[in-house]
Amino acid sequence: MSKAPIAGYVDPNFPNPNGENDAPIIIFGYTPALALGVLGVILFSISFVLHLFQVIRYRTWYFIPMCVGAVMEVVGYVFRILANRISPYNVIFFVVQYFMIVVAPVFFSAAIYTILTILVNAIGRQYSPLPPRALLITFIGCDIVATVVQVAGAALIGSAESNRKDPTTANNILLAGLAFQVFTFALFIALLAIFLWRVRKVASTTLRPFTVALVVATLLVYLRTCFRLAETAQGLMESLSSKEVFFGCLEFAPIIVAVFLFNAYHPGKWLGRQ
């Protein structure tokens, strides 16, 4: 009796090595492009070096999460390169790159939350719907919960695909984590908008370029999170997850622009050490 064909993407130009850590299909939904992997490593490395220099120069230790996130992005794209050069079927390559690229924006978000708390302290706590400490604890806590759920879901997807089991439950776990993250980040954007609206007449006009950069970077990170939610909601091997162009335009591009925005408008130049 012949075996049923395996559902999923198999690269006709890249035979499955069938190693110990190889799944029967490419969980990415495609073979990751070498060019995008190299570009990610180069650009995030440059941003990391700039952020590290700026953190030391301005002594803005509160902005170290940007450095951590940039390093994680570099590692994630290194593993996408390994998937391209060694084996796109390798589950470990998939899980590690997913973990790094999914978790890195959590550190960028933490840096954004910190900026808002500094603005609140500098301009006036009476303009913020929540006290600075409550802002940090609430949203960083929510991000931690969402990230743990997402990483668990991604690991279970890798395990299910490797063992040729139905990954639907694992995908639903991942979906729940992303939905929670999209919801809580939307709440943060609402609080940020309320604060900026309330201080529009009392804040120094010299801060305006920085606050514009902050808003744009925040919306870019949110766009990326919404893409991840839509991708997961659509399901594995569907168009959003199986075409790398969506990953490049809605994951890589928004995040790289956001991190370089904070290089150009580093809070140390505008807010000081705090």
Solvent accessible surface area in square Angstrom, and as a share of the most:
residue,aa,sasa,rsa
1,M,244,1.09
2,S,104,0.67
3,K,180,0.76
4,A,86,0.67
5,P,129,0.81
6,I,82,0.41
7,A,91,0.71
8,G,35,0.33
9,Y,77,0.29
10,V,71,0.41
11,D,17,0.09
12,P,113,0.71
13,N,137,0.70
14,F,44,0.18
15,P,107,0.67
16,N,34,0.17
17,P,73,0.46
18,N,116,0.59
19,G,37,0.35
20,E,171,0.77
21,N,60,0.31
22,D,22,0.11
23,A,1,0.01
24,P,16,0.10
25,I,2,0.01
26,I,0,0.00
27,I,8,0.04
28,F,10,0.04
29,G,5,0.05
30,Y,28,0.11
31,T,32,0.19
32,P,0,0.00
33,A,41,0.32
34,L,66,0.33
35,A,78,0.61
36,L,26,0.13
37,G,1,0.01
38,V,60,0.34
39,L,80,0.40
40,G,0,0.00
41,V,33,0.19
42,I,88,0.44
43,L,48,0.24
44,F,1,0.00
45,S,38,0.24
46,I,80,0.40
47,S,0,0.00
48,F,54,0.22
49,V,91,0.52
50,L,70,0.35
51,H,0,0.00
52,L,76,0.38
53,F,116,0.48
54,Q,17,0.07
55,V,2,0.01
56,I,100,0.51
57,R,154,0.56
58,Y,46,0.17
59,R,119,0.44
60,T,0,0.00
61,W,130,0.46
62,Y,40,0.15
63,F,0,0.00
64,I,75,0.38
65,P,33,0.21
66,M,1,0.01
67,C,8,0.05
68,V,56,0.32
69,G,0,0.00
70,A,0,0.00
71,V,62,0.36
72,M,23,0.10
73,E,1,0.00
74,V,28,0.16
75,V,47,0.27
76,G,0,0.00
77,Y,1,0.00
78,V,56,0.32
79,F,45,0.19
80,R,4,0.01
81,I,34,0.17
82,L,54,0.27
83,A,0,0.00
84,N,26,0.13
85,R,156,0.57
86,I,99,0.50
87,S,4,0.03
88,P,1,0.01
89,Y,2,0.01
90,N,20,0.10
91,V,20,0.11
92,I,83,0.42
93,F,25,0.10
94,F,19,0.08
95,V,37,0.21
96,V,37,0.21
97,Q,6,0.03
98,Y,15,0.06
99,F,74,0.31
100,M,41,0.18
101,I,0,0.00
102,V,2,0.01
103,V,13,0.08
104,A,0,0.00
105,P,2,0.01
106,V,18,0.10
107,F,65,0.27
108,F,4,0.02
109,S,3,0.02
110,A,15,0.12
111,A,0,0.00
112,I,1,0.00
113,Y,2,0.01
114,T,20,0.11
115,I,0,0.00
116,L,2,0.01
117,T,8,0.05
118,I,12,0.06
119,L,0,0.00
120,V,0,0.00
121,N,74,0.38
122,A,62,0.48
123,I,40,0.20
124,G,12,0.11
125,R,154,0.56
126,Q,131,0.58
127,Y,46,0.18
128,S,14,0.09
129,P,51,0.32
130,L,60,0.30
131,P,77,0.49
132,P,9,0.06
133,R,182,0.66
134,A,33,0.26
135,L,2,0.01
136,L,51,0.25
137,I,107,0.54
138,T,59,0.34
139,F,8,0.03
140,I,56,0.28
141,G,31,0.30
142,C,26,0.16
143,D,2,0.01
144,I,96,0.49
145,V,83,0.48
146,A,1,0.00
147,T,13,0.07
148,V,95,0.54
149,V,46,0.26
150,Q,1,0.00
151,V,32,0.18
152,A,44,0.34
153,G,0,0.00
154,A,2,0.02
155,A,43,0.33
156,L,84,0.42
157,I,3,0.02
158,G,0,0.00
159,S,53,0.34
160,A,13,0.10
161,E,19,0.09
162,S,40,0.26
163,N,88,0.45
164,R,158,0.58
165,K,137,0.58
166,D,109,0.56
167,P,26,0.16
168,T,74,0.43
169,T,96,0.56
170,A,7,0.05
171,N,17,0.08
172,N,80,0.41
173,I,57,0.29
174,L,9,0.05
175,L,50,0.25
176,A,59,0.45
177,G,1,0.01
178,L,0,0.00
179,A,44,0.34
180,F,76,0.32
181,Q,8,0.03
182,V,19,0.11
183,F,121,0.51
184,T,6,0.04
185,F,4,0.02
186,A,39,0.30
187,L,83,0.41
188,F,1,0.00
189,I,35,0.18
190,A,47,0.36
191,L,28,0.14
192,L,5,0.03
193,A,56,0.43
194,I,70,0.36
195,F,1,0.01
196,L,38,0.19
197,W,162,0.57
198,R,113,0.41
199,V,3,0.02
200,R,108,0.39
201,K,167,0.71
202,V,83,0.48
203,A,27,0.21
204,S,60,0.39
205,T,93,0.54
206,T,98,0.57
207,L,24,0.12
208,R,145,0.53
209,P,60,0.38
210,F,0,0.00
211,T,24,0.14
212,V,86,0.49
213,A,4,0.03
214,L,1,0.00
215,V,47,0.27
216,V,62,0.36
217,A,0,0.00
218,T,1,0.01
219,L,87,0.43
220,L,35,0.17
221,V,3,0.01
222,Y,47,0.18
223,L,78,0.39
224,R,1,0.00
225,T,3,0.02
226,C,43,0.26
227,F,9,0.04
228,R,12,0.04
229,L,41,0.21
230,A,46,0.36
231,E,21,0.10
232,T,7,0.04
233,A,63,0.49
234,Q,81,0.36
235,G,16,0.16
236,L,46,0.23
237,M,57,0.26
238,E,81,0.36
239,S,47,0.30
240,L,35,0.18
241,S,18,0.12
242,S,28,0.18
243,K,103,0.44
244,E,29,0.13
245,V,92,0.53
246,F,63,0.26
247,F,9,0.04
248,G,14,0.14
249,C,76,0.46
250,L,50,0.25
251,E,1,0.01
252,F,17,0.07
253,A,36,0.28
254,P,5,0.03
255,I,1,0.00
256,I,14,0.07
257,V,72,0.41
258,A,3,0.02
259,V,1,0.00
260,F,59,0.24
261,L,35,0.17
262,F,3,0.01
263,N,10,0.05
264,A,59,0.45
265,Y,69,0.26
266,H,0,0.00
267,P,0,0.00
268,G,8,0.08
269,K,101,0.43
270,W,81,0.28
271,L,17,0.08
272,G,29,0.28
273,R,153,0.56
274,Q,128,0.57
